Amino acid sequence: MRQLATVFILTVTLAKAAPNLPPQLTLSQALNIALSNSTNIREAMARLDEASGRYQQSRSALLPQLGIAVRQSFQTVDLVGIGVDLPTAQGLLGPFGSMDARVLLSQDLFNLASVRAWQSYRSRRESSRLLVEDAREIVALNVVATYLEALKAKASRDALAEQTKLADELYRLTRDRVTHGVSAELDANRAMQKVNTLEQQWQQASQSYIAAKLSLANILQARITSDFEVADDAAYGEGTTADREAAFKIAFSRRADYRAAEVSVEAAELHVKSARASGVPTLGMTFGDGQSGSTPVHNVNTYKVQGQISFPLYTGGRIRGEIEEAEGAVREARALLDQNRMQIETDVLTAMSGVEWALKEVETSARNVQLSREEVGFTRARFAQGIVDNTEVVNAQDRLTQADEAQIRARYLLGLARANLARATGTAEKTYSK
């Protein structure tokens, strides 16, 4: 029971920690909430902290090491046991006191391997920092895409509501004509079927809008609710595509994942240099100063200054193995960089093509919606004049429904293509956080 209570309390605490969404949620608000709460960004930040810790550890090898060592002991010594066999000496000495307290300072004066390792970890830290930026870009794209889904669902619901109202007006007109004996009951039946069909479609669209809002609240990691509205057309973006070469230039200069891959290659190359520098002589210095004697009261000052040079002559292949391992990591990093470059080129060209196609779709669908509305008006006028039955009107309304849905879908695809282009060029957060 205690465990269940603990889980319940923890769940309530986490639920309270989730931010509430405003009644009218704009895209910039949604993006800010997501960037503040995203677990993907928090994971990237954690990896950055790990890389920073490794960088600090590597840097410490280049800095002076200062410490204090204190000891006090009481002991006996067997001279014979340590190889001292004097005719006049007793075999066992002691017990006697031994005390030593001193400050110890050590410093590597020249260690090229440590310098290269520090530079390599510095580059790795920069790569991790860039991957945090990349995580923010991915979050921005996901937020825009989900917000567009909600806008699409809302637009479909509203269009169907308008069409249902239009169909209901046709039914009332038809029923009035049936009452006056100028139209058949079949016409009223047909008009009512259209009203019911659109009502069902509206109910489905309303449910789809609720589901889209819940999905948006989930991706924002906010309090899960559908009690808010989306109405920010900024999600659709604006403008046409840029020049291809200009888009490539922007992408390679701003895409954080590509820059991180470049820095990873640099870090791997520095690691090779560090491995090779392991065979270079190292020069170090240590200094110790303090008190030595039998007790803290009975002691004298002593010090020691020592310089040391080390030169590895034979390491059993360890250095050669480290170099081969580091060179393999360089080849792998370069391959990933080439793969990343090709992926960016693919992303940019695909997104640009998508924007160009979607712009044409939006233009065509807008004209088609206008023509469909005109057709509905013409057929209603013909029906009102008794020239035809309401079959033409119902069919015209069907085409208007299809045209509205095509226009909504085209606008959605245009917004998504623009978001993909912003992600492809590394400008998603900058573009949509305004």
KOLVEX-83016 format. One record per residue (C-alpha): x, y, z; chain. Coordinates in Angstrom, 1 decimal. Layout:
<recs>
((X Y Z) 'A')
...
</recs>
This chain:
<recs>
((0.0 0.0 0.0) 'A')
((2.8 2.4 0.8) 'A')
((4.4 1.7 -2.6) 'A')
((1.0 2.4 -4.3) 'A')
((0.7 5.6 -2.3) 'A')
((4.2 6.7 -3.3) 'A')
((3.5 6.1 -6.9) 'A')
((0.2 8.0 -6.7) 'A')
((1.9 11.0 -5.0) 'A')
((4.7 10.9 -7.6) 'A')
((2.2 10.8 -10.4) 'A')
((0.2 13.7 -9.0) 'A')
((3.4 15.7 -8.5) 'A')
((4.5 15.1 -12.1) 'A')
((1.0 16.1 -13.3) 'A')
((1.1 19.3 -11.4) 'A')
((4.6 20.1 -12.8) 'A')
((3.3 19.8 -16.4) 'A')
((2.5 23.3 -17.7) 'A')
((-1.1 24.4 -18.6) 'A')
((-1.9 25.4 -22.2) 'A')
((-3.5 28.8 -22.9) 'A')
((-7.1 28.9 -24.3) 'A')
((-5.7 30.2 -27.6) 'A')
((-2.4 28.4 -28.3) 'A')
((-0.2 30.1 -30.9) 'A')
((2.7 28.3 -32.6) 'A')
((5.4 30.4 -30.9) 'A')
((3.8 29.6 -27.5) 'A')
((3.7 25.9 -28.4) 'A')
((7.3 26.0 -29.5) 'A')
((8.5 27.7 -26.3) 'A')
((6.7 25.2 -24.2) 'A')
((8.2 22.2 -26.1) 'A')
((11.7 23.6 -26.0) 'A')
((11.4 24.0 -22.2) 'A')
((10.0 20.5 -21.5) 'A')
((11.3 18.2 -24.2) 'A')
((13.0 15.1 -22.9) 'A')
((15.0 14.8 -26.1) 'A')
((16.6 18.2 -25.3) 'A')
((17.2 17.2 -21.7) 'A')
((18.9 14.0 -22.9) 'A')
((21.1 16.0 -25.2) 'A')
((21.9 18.4 -22.4) 'A')
((22.8 15.4 -20.2) 'A')
((25.2 14.1 -22.9) 'A')
((26.7 17.6 -23.1) 'A')
((27.3 17.5 -19.3) 'A')
((29.1 14.2 -19.7) 'A')
((31.3 15.6 -22.5) 'A')
((32.1 18.6 -20.4) 'A')
((33.1 16.4 -17.5) 'A')
((35.4 14.4 -19.7) 'A')
((36.9 17.7 -21.0) 'A')
((37.6 18.9 -17.5) 'A')
((39.2 15.6 -16.6) 'A')
((41.5 15.8 -19.6) 'A')
((42.4 19.5 -18.8) 'A')
((43.3 18.6 -15.3) 'A')
((46.3 16.6 -16.6) 'A')
((47.8 19.8 -17.9) 'A')
((47.4 21.8 -14.7) 'A')
((49.4 21.7 -11.5) 'A')
((48.3 19.1 -8.9) 'A')
((48.5 20.4 -5.3) 'A')
((47.8 18.3 -2.3) 'A')
((48.6 17.7 1.4) 'A')
((49.8 14.4 2.9) 'A')
((50.0 13.8 6.6) 'A')
((50.8 10.6 8.4) 'A')
((51.7 9.5 12.0) 'A')
((52.7 6.0 12.8) 'A')
((54.1 4.0 15.7) 'A')
((56.0 0.9 14.5) 'A')
((58.7 -1.7 15.0) 'A')
((61.3 -2.8 12.5) 'A')
((63.1 -6.1 12.1) 'A')
((66.5 -5.1 10.6) 'A')
((67.2 -8.7 9.5) 'A')
((63.8 -8.8 7.8) 'A')
((64.7 -5.9 5.7) 'A')
((68.2 -7.1 4.9) 'A')
((70.3 -5.3 7.5) 'A')
((72.4 -7.8 9.4) 'A')
((74.9 -5.9 11.5) 'A')
((76.8 -7.6 14.3) 'A')
((76.1 -4.8 16.7) 'A')
((72.5 -4.2 15.7) 'A')
((69.6 -5.7 17.5) 'A')
((67.2 -7.7 15.3) 'A')
((64.1 -5.7 16.5) 'A')
((63.9 -2.0 16.8) 'A')
((61.1 0.0 18.3) 'A')
((58.4 0.7 18.9) 'A')
((59.1 4.3 17.7) 'A')
((57.1 7.1 16.3) 'A')
((57.3 8.4 12.7) 'A')
((55.5 11.5 11.5) 'A')
((55.5 13.3 8.1) 'A')
((53.4 16.2 6.9) 'A')
((54.0 18.1 3.7) 'A')
((52.6 20.0 0.8) 'A')
((53.0 18.2 -2.6) 'A')
((53.1 19.9 -5.9) 'A')
((53.4 18.2 -9.3) 'A')
((53.3 19.5 -12.8) 'A')
((53.9 18.1 -16.2) 'A')
((56.2 20.5 -18.0) 'A')
((55.9 18.7 -21.4) 'A')
((53.4 16.0 -22.2) 'A')
((52.2 16.2 -25.8) 'A')
((49.9 13.3 -25.5) 'A')
((47.9 15.0 -22.8) 'A')
((47.8 18.2 -24.8) 'A')
((46.3 16.4 -27.8) 'A')
((43.9 14.5 -25.6) 'A')
((42.7 17.8 -24.1) 'A')
((42.1 19.3 -27.6) 'A')
((40.3 16.2 -28.7) 'A')
((37.9 16.3 -25.7) 'A')
((37.4 20.0 -26.3) 'A')
((36.2 19.2 -29.8) 'A')
((34.0 16.4 -28.5) 'A')
((32.4 18.8 -26.0) 'A')
((31.7 21.2 -28.9) 'A')
((30.1 18.4 -30.9) 'A')
((27.8 17.6 -28.0) 'A')
((26.9 21.3 -27.7) 'A')
((25.9 21.3 -31.4) 'A')
((23.9 18.2 -31.0) 'A')
((21.8 20.1 -28.3) 'A')
((21.1 22.6 -31.0) 'A')
((20.1 19.8 -33.4) 'A')
((17.8 18.4 -30.8) 'A')
((16.1 21.8 -30.6) 'A')
((15.7 21.8 -34.4) 'A')
((14.1 18.4 -34.4) 'A')
((11.7 19.4 -31.6) 'A')
((10.7 22.5 -33.5) 'A')
((9.9 20.5 -36.7) 'A')
((7.8 18.0 -34.7) 'A')
((5.9 20.8 -33.0) 'A')
((5.2 22.6 -36.3) 'A')
((4.1 19.3 -38.0) 'A')
((1.8 18.4 -35.1) 'A')
((0.4 22.0 -34.9) 'A')
((-0.3 21.8 -38.7) 'A')
((-2.2 18.5 -38.1) 'A')
((-4.4 20.3 -35.6) 'A')
((-5.0 23.2 -37.9) 'A')
((-5.9 20.8 -40.7) 'A')
((-8.4 19.0 -38.5) 'A')
((-9.9 22.2 -37.3) 'A')
((-10.2 23.6 -40.9) 'A')
((-11.9 20.3 -42.0) 'A')
((-14.4 20.5 -39.1) 'A')
((-15.2 24.2 -39.8) 'A')
((-15.6 23.5 -43.6) 'A')
((-17.9 20.6 -42.9) 'A')
((-20.0 22.8 -40.5) 'A')
((-20.4 25.4 -43.2) 'A')
((-21.4 22.7 -45.7) 'A')
((-23.8 21.2 -43.3) 'A')
((-25.5 24.5 -42.9) 'A')
((-25.6 24.9 -46.6) 'A')
((-27.2 21.4 -47.0) 'A')
((-29.7 22.2 -44.3) 'A')
((-30.7 25.4 -46.2) 'A')
((-31.2 23.3 -49.3) 'A')
((-33.4 20.8 -47.4) 'A')
((-35.6 23.6 -46.0) 'A')
((-35.9 25.0 -49.5) 'A')
((-36.8 21.6 -50.8) 'A')
((-39.3 20.8 -48.0) 'A')
((-41.0 24.2 -48.7) 'A')
((-41.3 23.3 -52.4) 'A')
((-42.7 19.8 -51.5) 'A')
((-45.3 21.5 -49.3) 'A')
((-46.3 23.7 -52.2) 'A')
((-46.4 20.7 -54.5) 'A')
((-43.7 21.9 -56.9) 'A')
((-41.1 19.3 -55.9) 'A')
((-41.3 15.6 -55.2) 'A')
((-40.8 13.9 -51.8) 'A')
((-37.8 12.2 -53.3) 'A')
((-36.0 15.6 -53.5) 'A')
((-36.6 16.2 -49.8) 'A')
((-35.3 12.7 -49.0) 'A')
((-32.2 13.3 -51.1) 'A')
((-31.5 16.6 -49.4) 'A')
((-32.0 15.1 -45.9) 'A')
((-29.5 12.3 -46.7) 'A')
((-27.0 14.9 -47.7) 'A')
((-27.5 16.7 -44.3) 'A')
((-27.1 13.5 -42.4) 'A')
((-24.0 12.5 -44.3) 'A')
((-22.3 15.9 -43.7) 'A')
((-23.4 15.8 -40.0) 'A')
((-21.6 12.4 -39.7) 'A')
((-18.5 13.8 -41.4) 'A')
((-18.6 16.8 -39.1) 'A')
((-18.7 14.6 -36.0) 'A')
((-15.8 12.6 -37.3) 'A')
((-13.8 15.7 -38.1) 'A')
((-14.6 17.1 -34.6) 'A')
((-13.2 13.9 -33.0) 'A')
((-10.1 14.1 -35.3) 'A')
((-9.6 17.7 -34.1) 'A')
((-9.8 16.6 -30.4) 'A')
((-7.3 13.8 -31.1) 'A')
((-4.9 16.2 -32.9) 'A')
((-5.0 18.6 -29.9) 'A')
((-4.3 15.8 -27.5) 'A')
((-1.4 14.7 -29.6) 'A')
((-0.1 18.3 -29.6) 'A')
((-0.4 18.6 -25.8) 'A')
((1.5 15.3 -25.6) 'A')
((4.4 16.4 -27.8) 'A')
((4.6 19.6 -25.8) 'A')
((4.7 17.5 -22.7) 'A')
((2.1 19.8 -21.1) 'A')
((-1.0 18.9 -19.2) 'A')
((-2.9 16.5 -21.5) 'A')
((-6.1 18.3 -22.4) 'A')
((-8.0 19.3 -25.5) 'A')
((-9.5 22.4 -23.9) 'A')
((-7.7 24.9 -26.1) 'A')
((-7.8 26.1 -29.7) 'A')
((-5.2 26.5 -32.4) 'A')
((-5.6 29.3 -34.9) 'A')
((-2.1 30.5 -35.8) 'A')
((-1.7 30.6 -39.6) 'A')
((2.0 31.3 -39.1) 'A')
((2.4 27.5 -39.1) 'A')
((1.8 27.5 -42.8) 'A')
((4.9 29.6 -43.4) 'A')
((5.4 32.1 -46.2) 'A')
((7.4 32.8 -49.3) 'A')
((8.7 30.6 -52.0) 'A')
((11.8 28.4 -52.1) 'A')
((15.3 29.9 -52.2) 'A')
((17.9 29.2 -54.8) 'A')
((19.3 25.7 -54.6) 'A')
((22.9 26.7 -54.1) 'A')
((21.9 29.3 -51.6) 'A')
((19.9 26.7 -49.7) 'A')
((22.8 24.3 -49.7) 'A')
((25.1 27.1 -48.4) 'A')
((22.7 27.9 -45.6) 'A')
((22.2 24.3 -44.7) 'A')
((25.9 23.4 -44.4) 'A')
((26.7 26.5 -42.4) 'A')
((23.7 26.2 -40.0) 'A')
((22.7 22.5 -39.7) 'A')
((23.9 21.7 -36.2) 'A')
((24.2 17.9 -36.9) 'A')
((26.5 18.5 -39.9) 'A')
((28.7 20.9 -37.9) 'A')
((28.7 18.4 -35.1) 'A')
((29.9 15.7 -37.5) 'A')
((32.7 18.0 -38.7) 'A')
((33.8 18.6 -35.2) 'A')
((33.7 14.9 -34.5) 'A')
((36.1 14.3 -37.4) 'A')
((38.4 17.0 -35.9) 'A')
((38.2 15.3 -32.4) 'A')
((39.0 11.9 -33.9) 'A')
((42.0 13.3 -35.8) 'A')
((43.3 14.9 -32.5) 'A')
((42.9 11.6 -30.8) 'A')
((45.2 10.0 -33.4) 'A')
((47.8 12.7 -32.6) 'A')
((47.4 12.0 -28.9) 'A')
((48.0 8.3 -29.5) 'A')
((51.1 9.0 -31.6) 'A')
((52.4 11.5 -29.0) 'A')
((52.4 8.7 -26.4) 'A')
((55.8 7.7 -27.8) 'A')
((57.2 11.2 -27.3) 'A')
((59.3 11.8 -24.1) 'A')
((57.5 13.6 -21.2) 'A')
((59.0 16.0 -18.7) 'A')
((57.6 16.5 -15.3) 'A')
((58.5 18.1 -11.9) 'A')
((57.4 17.4 -8.3) 'A')
((58.1 19.4 -5.2) 'A')
((57.4 18.5 -1.6) 'A')
((57.9 20.6 1.5) 'A')
((56.9 19.8 5.1) 'A')
((57.8 18.5 8.6) 'A')
((59.3 15.1 9.3) 'A')
((60.1 13.5 12.7) 'A')
((58.9 11.2 15.4) 'A')
((55.8 13.2 16.5) 'A')
((54.1 16.5 15.5) 'A')
((56.1 18.1 18.3) 'A')
((59.5 16.6 17.5) 'A')
((60.2 17.2 13.8) 'A')
((62.3 19.2 11.4) 'A')
((61.6 20.8 8.0) 'A')
((62.5 18.7 5.0) 'A')
((61.9 19.2 1.2) 'A')
((62.4 17.5 -2.0) 'A')
((62.5 18.8 -5.6) 'A')
((62.6 16.3 -8.4) 'A')
((62.6 16.5 -12.1) 'A')
((61.7 13.5 -14.3) 'A')
((61.9 12.6 -18.0) 'A')
((60.2 9.5 -19.3) 'A')
((60.8 7.9 -22.7) 'A')
((58.9 4.8 -23.7) 'A')
((61.2 2.3 -25.5) 'A')
((59.0 -0.7 -25.7) 'A')
((55.3 -0.9 -24.8) 'A')
((54.4 -4.3 -26.3) 'A')
((52.4 -2.8 -29.2) 'A')
((50.1 -0.8 -27.0) 'A')
((50.9 2.5 -28.7) 'A')
((50.6 1.0 -32.2) 'A')
((47.2 -0.5 -31.2) 'A')
((46.0 2.8 -29.8) 'A')
((47.0 4.5 -33.1) 'A')
((45.2 1.9 -35.2) 'A')
((42.1 2.2 -33.1) 'A')
((42.1 6.0 -33.3) 'A')
((42.7 5.9 -37.1) 'A')
((39.7 3.6 -37.5) 'A')
((37.6 6.1 -35.5) 'A')
((38.7 8.9 -37.9) 'A')
((37.6 6.8 -41.0) 'A')
((34.3 6.1 -39.3) 'A')
((33.8 9.8 -38.4) 'A')
((34.6 10.9 -42.0) 'A')
((32.2 8.3 -43.4) 'A')
((29.4 9.6 -41.1) 'A')
((30.2 13.2 -42.2) 'A')
((29.9 12.2 -45.9) 'A')
((26.6 10.4 -45.2) 'A')
((25.4 13.4 -43.3) 'A')
((26.3 15.7 -46.2) 'A')
((24.4 13.5 -48.7) 'A')
((21.4 13.4 -46.4) 'A')
((21.3 17.2 -46.1) 'A')
((21.4 17.5 -49.9) 'A')
((18.6 15.0 -50.1) 'A')
((16.6 16.8 -47.4) 'A')
((17.0 20.2 -49.1) 'A')
((16.1 19.1 -52.6) 'A')
((13.1 17.1 -51.3) 'A')
((11.8 20.0 -49.3) 'A')
((12.3 22.5 -52.1) 'A')
((10.5 20.2 -54.5) 'A')
((7.7 19.8 -52.0) 'A')
((7.3 23.5 -51.5) 'A')
((7.1 24.1 -55.3) 'A')
((4.6 21.4 -55.8) 'A')
((2.4 22.4 -52.8) 'A')
((2.3 26.1 -54.0) 'A')
((0.8 24.9 -57.3) 'A')
((-1.6 22.6 -55.4) 'A')
((-2.8 25.5 -53.2) 'A')
((-3.3 27.8 -56.2) 'A')
((-5.2 25.1 -58.2) 'A')
((-7.3 24.1 -55.2) 'A')
((-8.3 27.7 -54.5) 'A')
((-9.5 28.1 -58.0) 'A')
((-11.4 24.9 -57.8) 'A')
((-13.1 25.9 -54.5) 'A')
((-14.2 29.2 -56.2) 'A')
((-15.6 27.3 -59.2) 'A')
((-17.4 24.8 -56.9) 'A')
((-19.0 27.6 -54.9) 'A')
((-20.2 29.2 -58.1) 'A')
((-21.6 25.9 -59.3) 'A')
((-23.5 25.5 -56.1) 'A')
((-25.0 28.9 -56.5) 'A')
((-26.0 28.3 -60.2) 'A')
((-27.6 24.9 -59.4) 'A')
((-29.5 26.3 -56.4) 'A')
((-30.9 29.1 -58.6) 'A')
((-32.0 26.6 -61.3) 'A')
((-33.6 24.5 -58.6) 'A')
((-35.4 27.5 -57.1) 'A')
((-36.7 28.4 -60.6) 'A')
((-38.1 24.8 -61.0) 'A')
((-35.9 24.1 -64.0) 'A')
((-34.3 20.9 -62.5) 'A')
((-34.7 18.9 -59.3) 'A')
((-32.1 19.1 -56.5) 'A')
((-29.9 16.3 -57.8) 'A')
((-27.6 18.9 -59.4) 'A')
((-27.4 20.9 -56.2) 'A')
((-26.5 17.8 -54.1) 'A')
((-23.9 16.8 -56.6) 'A')
((-22.5 20.3 -56.7) 'A')
((-22.3 20.3 -52.9) 'A')
((-20.4 17.0 -53.1) 'A')
((-17.8 18.6 -55.4) 'A')
((-17.6 21.6 -53.1) 'A')
((-16.9 19.3 -50.1) 'A')
((-14.1 17.6 -52.1) 'A')
((-12.7 20.9 -53.3) 'A')
((-12.6 22.3 -49.7) 'A')
((-10.9 19.2 -48.4) 'A')
((-8.4 19.4 -51.3) 'A')
((-7.6 23.0 -50.4) 'A')
((-7.2 22.2 -46.7) 'A')
((-4.9 19.3 -47.6) 'A')
((-2.9 21.4 -50.0) 'A')
((-2.3 24.2 -47.4) 'A')
((-1.3 21.5 -44.8) 'A')
((1.2 20.0 -47.2) 'A')
((2.6 23.4 -48.1) 'A')
((3.1 24.2 -44.4) 'A')
((4.7 20.9 -43.8) 'A')
((7.0 21.3 -46.8) 'A')
((8.1 24.7 -45.6) 'A')
((8.8 23.3 -42.1) 'A')
((10.8 20.5 -43.7) 'A')
((12.8 23.1 -45.7) 'A')
((13.4 25.1 -42.5) 'A')
((14.7 21.9 -40.8) 'A')
((16.8 21.0 -43.8) 'A')
((18.5 24.3 -43.7) 'A')
((18.9 24.4 -39.9) 'A')
((16.6 27.3 -39.4) 'A')
((13.4 25.7 -38.0) 'A')
((13.6 27.2 -34.5) 'A')
((14.6 30.6 -35.8) 'A')
((11.8 30.6 -38.4) 'A')
((8.9 29.6 -36.1) 'A')
((9.9 31.1 -32.7) 'A')
((9.0 34.6 -33.8) 'A')
</recs>
